[in-house]
Amino acid sequence: MRKRLLAALLSAVLLLTLVPAAFAASDLDGHWAKKYIDYLADEDIINPSATTGKYQPDTKVTRAEFMRYINRAFHFTETASISYTDVPKSAWYYETVCIAQKYGYINGVGGGRMDPTGTVTREQAATIIGRLYKADPGNVSPSSLDFKDKAKISSWSAGYIRAAVDKGFLAGYSDGTFRPTREVTRGEVAKIIYYYLGTSLSRAGKAYTGADLRGDTTNATISESCTLSDATIEGDLFITEGLGTDAVTLSNVTVEGTIIISGGTVTMTNTTSDHIIVSSAMGRLLQTTATGASRFSEAEVRTAAVLYEKVLTEGYDGFENVTVSGGNKVSLTVDADLLKLTVNAPATVTTTAAAKVYHLRANRAATVTGYGSVYQADVRTDGVSFTKDIALGGYTLASGVSVSVAGENRTASSTAAVSPSSVILDLGDEESLADGVEFSLPSGVTAEKLLLDSSELTGTAFETTSRGLRVKADTLKTLSTGSHTLTFRLSDGQTATVMVSATRETAAQPVQTAAFDRYYRSTNFRDISVKLEGVNAKSDIAKVVLGLTPLSYEFDEASRTLTLRRAALAQLPSGTYTVTVETQSGGSVQAVDLTVSDTTPAGVNALTAAYRSASPAAVRFAVPMQGRSVRSITVAQDGRAYTLSAGTDYFAASDGISLAANVLGRYGISGACTVYTAALSDNSIWLLAADCI
């Protein structure tokens, strides 16, 4: 962002020195597009000509100019390689097209061409920006639109035009036509972007509030790491891919439209919206956390995502109904309680130990894996499997459909009309367990065998009732906290499975908090240590995980303290996480809420990795080396600078720079970071901090 501001300042200086003051963009005075262009100029999206000082609002926009406006509006900066025959490297728009290619919002015109100097039509503009805002084109046909010239509207643009018109971002002409093939001018493009963009929250590090939202538009767009609090957004909130994995925090925010998450690591506290879309055209893994008084009635996941729920306020369900959709296979990690999960696209769904899915409907092939609980599954297609560690309750199968459960192919439903199909118990509440739990069985059917997990219950563990049977309180009191399966083998040959979730609210461990900064010179760049209650030895710990990812840790038995090393934590993107410590004793879980920030100064490239002196090995730093080479790597020690030798002290490859073990051992100081300075061929400088453990 600072680079962009600097470029804008330099451009302004050049204009002051080269352009007569009389120009002063006077071609906007009295023009209908002045308001739109002025705002986009303030956002450094549309600039006047460097030679004339004119904005030329009535000039037709080329495809390259349109791409440049979009890249600037959403802070798209990453590039991809291109091979279009009509985009020479010497052209001003070469990088613009490389960026557009990376973010995938525009296609070539065929024959290996991009046609950068060609113009943009109204229906093309509506389609491109509509795709960026994840508008649903549905099955809208041109014939269903209300324009006199609807026959001229292309089928691929009809849905996006309908969406734009419904939101008031586009309109027809006074004669009732839309004129889809009319080439748009700079003023018309400015108006379209102005309304889609809404209030642009584009200043990195700024704390925005509802007072910053404009009153003449309904949308808001976040393109830099920032916070937004105490706000009501009447339209949509778009969090762009320009953020990469940077943190965005929403607090006390109500979005009356849709929250569109295409980038960033997003934490939403006391935030509500009826609809969320999680989708990255670049395929980035998007992490979204709901906490406090947050509720999202419908969440649509189209690309790889992680959904977290953390310390929700009573009465707020966080993510309620989640749908997996899209044309490609989706990877979804769930660390949340979902009322309903619908799979409408091929998917891998990974659940954490604490995750619960009360109703799963699989309309497409899916693998459900991890350690969570699925209370009831409705399987409508072949190719669905539940791995052995998933606690699966009942399931129904569509006609002719089979399902794989713990590696076993099954062709019959397993519900058998036993009610209730799931039970939640508080083992710490003696009164609630006094009468045990009664289960109703189908008329004329008895239970021939009853299994709790894999152990058969005898007649003393349950008793027959007029409706079925009751599992006695003394049996339930023996359960450990966590998920259990109660299996009924019935006299009619059917099998019913009931999910039993056992908690102990009165014995719940308090949630601990910790803060970490990725920048190696920050005071918060430090190991995270937490004291664990009820853990006396490392052998008491089953595992330490972030989501489902195991974390390396150390445990001091004298102080009963768990330590997470700073070099490992430095690999996490900025955001909020829940680190869970699962113990061997009853599978109980202690939680650590971890907030990761990054105060690395703007313009500084710094990476951190761990060097373990007890087991010396080369260390790789993920420096993006595509199109670059290393000019030199130096390290300072004892007031002197030492230059490393390529091929022996360090090695450069496409995936980064590796420092040899002998170099790390030579300059490393136990408990401290040794910083190596790498100068690359593009004049960039990278600071490689090797944390010696």
N, C-alpha and C positions, 0 to 999 in steps of 0.2 A: 504493500500500500504506500509506504514512504517513497519507493521508487516512482510510483505513479504520480504522487504529489510533487516530487522533485521535477519530473518531466513536465508537469503542468506549469510549474513555476518558471522553468527555463523557457518554455514556449511563450509564457506571458512576457518575460524579459525581451525575448526576440521580437515579439509583436510591438512592444513599446519602442524598440530601437529601429524597427524596419517599416512599420505600418503608420502612416499618418493618422493623427488623432481624429481627423475628419471622418475616417471610415467608421470606427466605433460600432460596427455591426448595425449600421443604420437601416439595413434592409429588413430588420425585424420590427421596426417602429410601425405600429398600426397593423401588422400582419396577424392573422388569426392564430398562427402557430407560435407566437412570441412566448406565451406562458410555458409551453411545453419545451421549447428549445432552450429557454433561459434556465429551466430547472435541470435539464440534462447537461447543459454547459457547466453549471455549478458542480455537477457530479462527474465532470470530465468525461462525459460519454460522447457528446457532440461538440466539436470545436469549430471556430471560424477558419476560413482559409488563411494560411500563414502569409500569403502574398497580397490578398485583397482585404482581409479583415471582414469578409462577408460570409454569412451563413448560407445564403442562397436557398431559402426554404422551399422554393418551387422547383428546384432542380431534381431530376429523377435520381433515385438512389441505385448505385450499382450493388451487385452481390457482395463484392469485397467490402464496400462501405457498410453494408448491413451487418456483415460478420464482425466488423470492427466495433460497431455500436453494441452488439450483443456481448462481445468479449469484455468490453469495458463495463457494461451495465452489471454483469454478473461476476466480475473480477475473475474471468477465465484467463489463466496465464500459462498453463502447461501446454507443451507442444507435442505433436506426433510427426513422424516422417511422412512425406507426401511424394507422389510421383506424377502429378498432373502435368500434362505436356504444355499447358497454357499458363503455368504459374512458375515463372523463372525465379531463381534465388535472388536475382537483382531487383525484383519488383518490390515496391513498398508494402504490398499486401502479402508477401510470401509468409511472414510469421503469422499474420492474421489468419490465413488459410490453415497453417499448421495447427494453430490453436483450435479453430473450428473443427478440424478433423479429430483432434484429441477428444473433444467433448461431444462429438457425434451428433450435432444438431442439424447438419446440412449435408446433402449428398452432392456428388458430381452430376454432370448432365449427360454422362455416357461418353464412350469413346476415349476414356482417359482424360477428360477435360472437366474443369471446374467452372469455366466461363466467369471469371472474377469481374470482368468489365460489363457483363450483361446486367440487365435491370431486374428488379424484383416486383412481382405483381401483388395485388391485394390478397389473393387467396394463398400465395406462397408465404407472405408475411404472417398471416393469421395461423397458418399451419406450423411454421417453424417456432414461433413464440408459444403457440398452444402446446406443442410437444414439450418445450422446456418447462412449462408450468403443469405438465402431466395431465392436461385436459383429456377427458375421456371422449373420444370421437363417437363411441357407440356404433350403432348401425344406422346413422343418419344418412339419408339419401338426398341428393339435390332437390328431388321433386317434393320433399317435405318442407322445404324452406319457403318463406313468404315473399321472395323477391320476384319481380316480373321476369328477370333474366336468369332464373334459377337453372334453366337448361344449359347455360354456359358455365355453371359451376362444376368443377371436377368432383368426382366421387371421393377422392382422397382428402379433399379439403372441406367437404360439407359439414362433418362433425365438428371440426375446429371453428368454422365460421359460426355454426349454431352456438357453440360455447361462448365465443367472443361477443356475439350479439346479445345473448342472454345476460351476460355480465355488464353490458353497456360499454364494452371496450371498442367495439366496431359498430358501425351503423350503415344503412343503405343511403342512397341519395333521395332527394325530394321527389324524384319521378318514380320511386318505388323499385329502382334497380340497385344491384350490388356492384356490378362491373368487376367481376373477379379477375379478369385479365388486365385491368388497368394498371399501368406501372405507377408505383407509389413514389411520392416526392419526399424530400428530407423532412418537410413539415409534417406530412402524414405519418411517416415512420416515428417521428418524435412523439406524436400524439398516442400512437399505439403503445410504444414503450412506456410512456408516461403513465398510462392507466394500468397496464399490466404490472409494472414495477411498483406502483403506489409509492409509499414512503420508502426511500432507499436508506437502509441502516448499514452504512458502508464505511464507518470509521472504526478501525481496529482498536479494541480496548475501551471503547466508549460505553458508558452505562446509559442506555436509552430508557425513557419512560413513555407513558401514554401521551404526555404533553408534546413529544416530538413527532407524533403522527399528524399528517396533513389532513385537513377536513374535506378536501375536494376529491379525494380518491379513497378507495376502500381497502386496497391491498397493502401489504408491507413486504419488503424483500431484504433478507439479511445476507450479506456477501462477505463479511469479515467477522472475526472472533469478537463477540461483544455480549452484553447482557441487555435484556428487555424486561421491564417490570411494570406492574400496575397499569396494564393497558388492555383495551378492548379493540380488536381488529374486526371491522365489519365484513371484510372480504376474506381473502386467503393470505396466509403467511408462507412465503417461499424462502427456504434456506438453501442457498445455491451450492453447486459443486465447486465453486470457486474457493470455498473454505478449506478444501482438502479434509483433514481430520481435526482441524482446530475446534476449540470449545465454543459452544453457544449455550447460554443459560437463559431460560424463560422463567419468570417468577410472577405469580399473580396475573396471569395473562389469559384472556378469553378470546378465542378465535371463532367467530361466527361462521366462517367458511371452512376451508380445508388447510391443515398444516401440511405443507409439502416439504419433506426432508430429502434433499438430494446430496447433501454434504455435511461435514462437521460432526463433532461428537456432542450430542444435544442432551441437555438435562432440563426437564420440565417440572417445576415445582409449583403446586397450586395453579395448575394450568388445565384448561378444559377446551375440548373441541369435539364435535360430533364425528369428525372424519380426519384421519391422518393417512397420507401416502408416503411410503418409504421407498425411494427408487433412485438409483444412481446409474445414469447411462454409461458411466465408465466402469461400473462393476465394483465400486468401492464398498468395503464392509462398513455399514452405517450403524453406529451404536446410539440407541435412544433410551433414556432413563426417565421413568415417571416416579415422582415422589410427592409426599404431602397430599393436599386435597386436589388430586389430579384425576381426571376421568376422560377417556377417549372411547366413545361408543363403538366406532368402527375404525379399524386400522388395516390398511391394505399394504402388504409387503410385496414388492415386485422384484427386488434384487437382494443380494446378501445383506443380512441385518441381524442385530442383536437387540432384543427387547428386554429391558430390566424394569422391575418394580422394586422400590426400596422405601420402607417406612411410610406406607400410605396412611393417610388419615382415615379413621373409622368412617365408613359410609361412602368412601370413594374407592372405585375398583381399578383405577389405572387403565390398563388396556383390557377392554371387555371382550369384544368380538374381533378376531383377527382373521383376515383372508390372505392366503398366499396366491398370487396371480402372476401373469406375465407369460411370455413365450418361451423363456429359457428356464433351466432348472434353477431353483432358488434354494439357498442355504439360509435357514433361519434358526437362530439360537434363542431359546426362551428361558428367561430367569424371572418368571412371573406366574400369576394365577390368571388363566384365561377362561372366561365363561364358555366361549366357543372358538374353535380353530377350524376354518374351512380351507381345504387344500384344493385349489383350482388350477395348479400348475405343478409339473414334476418338482419334487422338493426333497430335501433332507432337513428334518426338524430335529434339533438337538435340545434336549431339556436338561436343566441343571437338577441337582438333588432336591432343591426346594420348589421346583416348578410343578404346577398342577394345571392340567387341561381337563375341564369338566365334560366337554363334549367335542369330539373331533369328528369331522366329516371329511372323508377322503374321496374326492371326485377324480383325482389323478394319482398316478403312481407316486408313492412316497415312502421314505425310510424314516422311522421314528426311533431315535436313539438317545442315549444319555442315561440319566438316573431318575427322571421325574415320574409323575403319575398321570395316567390318562384314565379317567373314570369310565367313560363310555365312548366307543368308537363306532361310527357308521361308515362302513367300507363299501363304496359303490363301484370299485374297479379292481382289476387284478394289479399286482405289482406293489402292494402295500405290505410293509413289514414292520414289526416291533421287535427290537433287540431284547436280549434276555434281562437287562437291568431296568427296563421300563416296567413300572408297576401298572399293569393293564387290568381294568375292571371288565365290564361286559362289552361285547361287540356284536353288531349285526352285520350280516353279509347280504349284499344284493344277490339276486338269482344267478347262479352259475359262477359266482365270484369266490375266490379263495384268499386267504391271508396267511402270512408267515408270522408266527408268534414264538419268540425265543428259538428260531431256527426250525420250528415244526410247522409244516403246511397244514392248514385247517380249512375245512370246507363247510362247517356248520356253525351257525351263530351260537354265541355263548351268553345269552341273557336269561333265557328260561323264565322270564317274568318274576324273578325274585325281587322283592322290594323291601327296603330302599336299595338302590344300586351302588350307593356310596355312603360312607359314614365318617364323620369327623368327631374324634373324641379328645377331651381334655383330661389327661390322666391325673392332673393335679386337682381336679374338681371331684371329690369323693361323692358328693350329693348327686351329680349328674350321672354317675355310673351305678347308682344304687340298684336300679332295676335291670341292669344289663341292656342289651339291644335286641329288640324283637324283629324278625324277618318274616314277611308274608310269602307263602308258596302257592303255586297254582292249585286250584281245587282238585282234590283227588290225588295229589302228588305228595310224596314224602321224600325226605332227605336220607339217602342210604349211606352217605359218607359226607363228613364235613372236615375240610382241611384248612388250617390256619397257616399260611405260607406253605411249607411242605410237610407240616406235622398234622397227623390225624387227631381230631378232638374226640375224646371219649364221652360217654353218656353223662359223666359228672360235670362236663364243661358247658353243657347246654341242656335245655329242657323243651319238651313239646308243648305248644300252645294251640288254641283253637284256630289260629290263622297260619301257623307254621311252626317256628321254633324261636327260642330266645337264647342268645349266648350270655352266660352269666357274668356278673360284674367281676367275680374273682378271677375269671379267665382273662378278661380285658385288662385288669390291673397289671398283669404280668407282661404286657406288651412294652416294647421299647419305643421311644419316640421315632417317628418316621412313618413310612408307608408300608402297609401289610395287605395281603390278599387273602380273602375268605372265599374258599371254593366249595360249592354245593354240587355233589353228585346225586342227581335226582332219579326217582324210580321210573320216570318215563324215558330214561336214557340221555337226558339233556344235562349239560353242565352250566352252572351259573357262577360268575365271578363278581364279588363285591369288593370295592376298594375301601380299606379302613386306614384313615390318616390319623395317627396318634400324636398329639402334642402335649406339652406340659407347660401351660402358660405361666403357672406360678413359679416354675423353675427356669424360665427363660433367661438366657444370659444377656446382659446389657450389650448394646452395640457400641463398639469403640470406634473412634475416628482418628484419622491420620492425614497429614498433608505432605506432599512431595513436589519438588520443583525439578524439572528435567535439566535445567541449566547448571552445568558443573560448578559455576562460581557462586551460585545462590546459597544462602544460609539454609534453605530447605532442601538442598541436594544432600541428603543424608539417609542412612539406613533407617528403616521403620521398625521399631521394636514395640511389641505389645505383650502385656502380661496375660497369661491364660489361666483362668480359674479351672480347677479340677484336672489339670494336666501336669503330671509330675515328671514325666520322662518323654523323650522323643518317640519312644515306642507307643505312647498313648495316642499319638496323632496318626490318623489314617491318611490324610492328605490335606494339602493347602491348595486351593484353586481360585482362580479369577474366572468366573463363569464356569466353563469346563476345562480351562487351561491350567494344568498343574504349574505351581510356582516352586522354585527352589527356595529353601529356607534353612535357617539354623535355629537350634533350640538350646538354651542354657538351662540345665536342670537345677542349678543352684538358685537362680532367680525366677525360674519358670517363665522365661521370656522367649518369645518367638521373634526372630529377626529376618526381615526381607532386605536383601542387599540393594543399595542404591543403583548400582550399575544395571541390575536387572530391571528395576523400576523405570529407569531412564528410557527403556525401549517402548513404554506405553505412551500412546497419544494423550494429549491433554483431555481431561474429562473426569467424571466421577465413576467409581467402581465399587463393587462389593467383593471383598476378599473373604472367602469362607474357610474356616478351619474345622474339618470334620474329625472327630475323635473316635477312637476305637470303642469307647464306652457307650453303648446304646446308639451309636451313630449320631450323637448330638452335634450341633453345629454352633460355633461361635463366629460372629461376623465382625469385620473391620471395614468401615466406610472409608475409602481412600479417595482423596481428591488430588489429581495430578494437574499441575500447572506448568507453564513454560515461560520464563522471563528472559529467554535468550534475546538480547538486543536485536532490533531490526537491522538487517544487513549482515548479521553474524551467522556463519554456518558452523555449528558445533554438534558433534556426535560423541557419545560415550559408550564404552564397552568395558567389560570386566576382564582383567588378567589375573589368573589365579597362580600365585607363585608356587603353591604346593604341587600343582600339576601343570607345568608350563606348556603352553601351546600358542600357536599363532592366533591373532585376534583380527577379525574382519570388521571394518567400518563400512556401512552401507552408503558410500558416497556415490551419487549418480554419475557414472563415468561415460555414458553414451556421448560419443562425439568429442570426448575430452581425453587428455593425457596428463600425466604428472610431470611438472617441471622440476620440483624439488620437494623434499620433506626434511624439515629440520626439527631439532629438539634442543631446548636450553637447559643447561645444568651447570651449577657452580659458576655462574656468570659467563659461561661460554656457550656458543651455538655450535651444534654438531649436525653435519649433513649426512643423511642416510643414503645408502647405496641401493640403487634399483637392482632387483634380481637376487639380492642377498638379504638386505635389511627390510625391504618391503616389496610387495607385488601388487600390481594394478590389473584389475579385470573388469569386465562389463558390470559385475554386480558389486564392485566396491574396491577398497584398498585394504590389503592385509599387512599387518606388521609382524615380523618374525619374532619367535619366542625369545631368541637370544638378545634382540634389541630391547624388548619389553623387560626382560630380566636385568639388563645392564643399566637402564635408566629408571626403572621402577622403584618407588619408595613405598613400603608397606603402609596401607591405610590412606594413601594420598593418590591424587590424579596427576599423572604425567601427561603434559599436553604436547602433542606433535603438530607442527604447522605444515600443512600440505598446500603448495601453490600449484594450481592447475593451468592448463594451456589457455583457458578462456579468461585468465587473470583473476579467477575467483580464489578465495582463501578458505580452507577448511581446517577447523581446529578439532583434532582427534584426541579426546581425553581417555587415556587408559587408566582405569581405576584398579590399582594394585591391591589385591586381597590376600 
